[in-house]
Amino acid sequence: MSTGMSTPSSVLEDEHRELVGSFESFIRRELVPLAAEIPESGDLPPDDMRAYARSRSAALGFYAGDYPEELGGSGMPFTAVVLLHHAAGRSGCPLAPYALAGSDGPSPLLRNGTPEQIERYLLPLVRGEASRCLALTEPQAGSDAFSLTTTATRDTGSGEWVLRGRKTFVSGADKADFTLVIAAVDGQPTAFVVEAANPGLRLGQRYDGMSGEPVFEVLLDEARVPADAVIGGEAGVGNALGNGMDNLSRGRLVVAAMCDGIAEYALSQGVEYARERRAFGERIGAYQHVQEHLVSSRAEIEAAKLLTLACARLVDVGTESPENAALAKLTSSETAVRVVDRALRVHGATGWVRGHPLEFLYRYVRMMTVIEGTSEIQKVIIARSMGLG
Ligand SMILES: Cc1cc2nc3c(=O)[nH]c(=O)nc-3n(C[C@H](O)[C@H](O)[C@H](O)COP(=O)(O)OP(=O)(O)OC[C@H]3O[C@@H](n4cnc5c(N)ncnc54)[C@H](O)[C@@H]3O)c2cc1C
């Protein structure tokens, strides 16, 4: 952080300090100068910059770093991946998150794919050469994601599958090389790969989100896919949940880490400003109401970071549980929303102006309490683990 604060959690980060340091220097050297060219009209980097960040990061071994070497990754422990996401958020560079695998990158569903699916779909994702999207949510099935009305039926003549339905809020659907579609086969969720060129798959309504990131309806109008489009082959029929379970904890912890980093960046902005800005003859950082914003933020961030890192370590030793990842995701995303809000307050009107990093983060960070399950759904998971509900 630019404030030079030493943090208790830095003790836990020592293990991967060299890796994180080289990722940070990649961000500084290559991504920050590129991000300076993001057109002022848009909040988010254009597609070509994102694709560059992804493939360059893959070439350097950061992108999809936890994938094993035989699949093109670097075989990093998950804790290292979490620290990289943290570093991306903390950098304040709008391109940095795209240098790490997210919802458009390699999917654990495909890790359970057939050897052909791994070769054809997973490996280009790990190398950062392709992108995909996940079409799960439906207009009437969001948190209750598996009450699906999208169906897949087998054409007994050709053996092909025919997909019918409407998905919504799909990120990256406009640029994905293929879509992972979750559809019900005899009522059971099943994952299919549908390539972008499939004439039965088309984009519907585009929704522009608060941070400028669009999400899309994906319409499946009798989309015919070959028999081998079921992820995992015959064993994958009715088994989308089993195949993807592993991702829930990892996906949530990656979001938690990004949130911890964003919160740290926002706090550093707040502290810096409070040290410089003067009012009533004093630096505003001397006023206790301002200190309260910053000190409470610091305490909450440290707690969130420690929880995220502890959960990541549980993943590495194979003892993670869904409620731990839910605790971390809930804590870190809600902390980041609060911290960005407080840092904005400390900036007065200055932070509210378009083009200020906190103005953007205020809109950007809010989605973190929705993606990978809303905060309320994290609480449902935690409550269940407590024997409630
Ligand atoms: C930026 C962004 C990107 C997204 N990308 C994708 C994507 O790529 N692919 C995809 O398939 N989907 C995507 N989504 C959709 C996302 O997964 C859903 O929005 C999310 O699961 C919530 O569903 P919903 O919006 O329908 O809300 P609902 O499920 O209708 O929930 C509405 C409210 O009710 C609460 N609620 C619901 N059930 C319960 C309960 N049991 N207990 C307590 N509270 C409850 C929720 O927490 C929420 O506050 C994206 C959404 C966003 C915002």
The ligand as a Tripos MOL2 file, in Angstrom:
@<TRIPOS>MOLECULE
LIG
   53    58     1     0     0
SMALL
NO_CHARGES

@<TRIPOS>ATOM
      1 C1        -22.4480   -8.5300  -12.4180 C.3       1 LIG1
      2 C2        -23.2060   -9.8190  -12.5050 C.ar      1 LIG1
      3 C3        -22.7030  -10.8340  -13.2830 C.ar      1 LIG1
      4 C4        -23.4310  -12.0330  -13.3910 C.ar      1 LIG1
      5 N1        -22.9450  -13.0100  -14.2190 N.ar      1 LIG1
      6 C5        -23.6490  -14.1490  -14.3760 C.ar      1 LIG1
      7 C6        -23.1910  -15.1560  -15.2930 C.ar      1 LIG1
      8 O1        -22.1370  -15.0120  -15.9330 O.2       1 LIG1
      9 N2        -23.9380  -16.2650  -15.4630 N.ar      1 LIG1
     10 C7        -25.1020  -16.4560  -14.7820 C.ar      1 LIG1
     11 O2        -25.7170  -17.4980  -14.9730 O.2       1 LIG1
     12 N3        -25.5730  -15.5280  -13.9100 N.ar      1 LIG1
     13 C8        -24.8700  -14.3670  -13.7020 C.ar      1 LIG1
     14 N4        -25.3350  -13.3990  -12.8330 N.ar      1 LIG1
     15 C9        -26.5980  -13.6050  -12.1350 C.3       1 LIG1
     16 C10       -26.3980  -13.8940  -10.6510 C.3       1 LIG1
     17 O3        -25.8730  -15.1780  -10.4810 O.3       1 LIG1
     18 C11       -27.7540  -13.7220   -9.9790 C.3       1 LIG1
     19 O4        -28.0980  -12.3410  -10.1000 O.3       1 LIG1
     20 C12       -27.7230  -14.1100   -8.5270 C.3       1 LIG1
     21 O5        -27.6110  -15.5100   -8.3870 O.3       1 LIG1
     22 C13       -29.0060  -13.6570   -7.7900 C.3       1 LIG1
     23 O6        -30.1380  -13.9960   -8.5060 O.3       1 LIG1
     24 P1        -31.2820  -12.9090   -8.8030 P.3       1 LIG1
     25 O7        -30.6220  -11.6890   -9.3170 O.co2     1 LIG1
     26 O8        -32.3060  -13.5510   -9.6390 O.co2     1 LIG1
     27 O9        -31.8810  -12.5380   -7.3980 O.3       1 LIG1
     28 P2        -33.0010  -13.3700   -6.5940 P.3       1 LIG1
     29 O10       -32.5810  -14.7910   -6.4620 O.co2     1 LIG1
     30 O11       -34.3290  -13.0860   -7.1710 O.co2     1 LIG1
     31 O12       -32.8850  -12.6800   -5.1810 O.3       1 LIG1
     32 C14       -33.5010  -11.4260   -4.8600 C.3       1 LIG1
     33 C15       -33.2320  -11.1270   -3.3980 C.3       1 LIG1
     34 O13       -33.7890  -12.1950   -2.5840 O.3       1 LIG1
     35 C16       -32.7740  -12.7550   -1.7770 C.3       1 LIG1
     36 N5        -33.0210  -14.1900   -1.5940 N.ar      1 LIG1
     37 C17       -33.3010  -15.1240   -2.5360 C.ar      1 LIG1
     38 N6        -33.4480  -16.3350   -1.9690 N.ar      1 LIG1
     39 C18       -33.2330  -16.1680   -0.6470 C.ar      1 LIG1
     40 C19       -33.2470  -17.0410    0.4860 C.ar      1 LIG1
     41 N7        -33.4450  -18.3460    0.3800 N.pl3     1 LIG1
     42 N8        -32.9890  -16.4960    1.7020 N.ar      1 LIG1
     43 C20       -32.7370  -15.1780    1.8410 C.ar      1 LIG1
     44 N9        -32.7080  -14.3050    0.8100 N.ar      1 LIG1
     45 C21       -32.9650  -14.7900   -0.4040 C.ar      1 LIG1
     46 C22       -31.4720  -12.5030   -2.5280 C.3       1 LIG1
     47 O14       -30.3480  -12.5480   -1.6870 O.3       1 LIG1
     48 C23       -31.7410  -11.0920   -3.0770 C.3       1 LIG1
     49 O15       -31.4990  -10.1500   -2.0690 O.3       1 LIG1
     50 C24       -24.6450  -12.1970  -12.6950 C.ar      1 LIG1
     51 C25       -25.1310  -11.1500  -11.8870 C.ar      1 LIG1
     52 C26       -24.4170   -9.9770  -11.7910 C.ar      1 LIG1
     53 C27       -24.9490   -8.8540  -10.9390 C.3       1 LIG1
@<TRIPOS>BOND
     1     1     2 1
     2     2     3 ar
     3     2    52 ar
     4     3     4 ar
     5     4     5 ar
     6     4    50 ar
     7     5     6 ar
     8     6     7 ar
     9     6    13 1
    10     7     8 2
    11     7     9 ar
    12     9    10 ar
    13    10    11 2
    14    10    12 ar
    15    12    13 ar
    16    13    14 ar
    17    14    15 1
    18    14    50 ar
    19    15    16 1
    20    16    17 1
    21    16    18 1
    22    18    19 1
    23    18    20 1
    24    20    21 1
    25    20    22 1
    26    22    23 1
    27    23    24 1
    28    24    25 2
    29    24    26 1
    30    24    27 1
    31    27    28 1
    32    28    29 2
    33    28    30 1
    34    28    31 1
    35    31    32 1
    36    32    33 1
    37    33    34 1
    38    33    48 1
    39    34    35 1
    40    35    36 1
    41    35    46 1
    42    36    37 ar
    43    36    45 ar
    44    37    38 ar
    45    38    39 ar
    46    39    40 ar
    47    39    45 ar
    48    40    41 1
    49    40    42 ar
    50    42    43 ar
    51    43    44 ar
    52    44    45 ar
    53    46    47 1
    54    46    48 1
    55    48    49 1
    56    50    51 ar
    57    51    52 ar
    58    52    53 1
@<TRIPOS>SUBSTRUCTURE
     1 LIG1         1 GROUP 0 **** ****
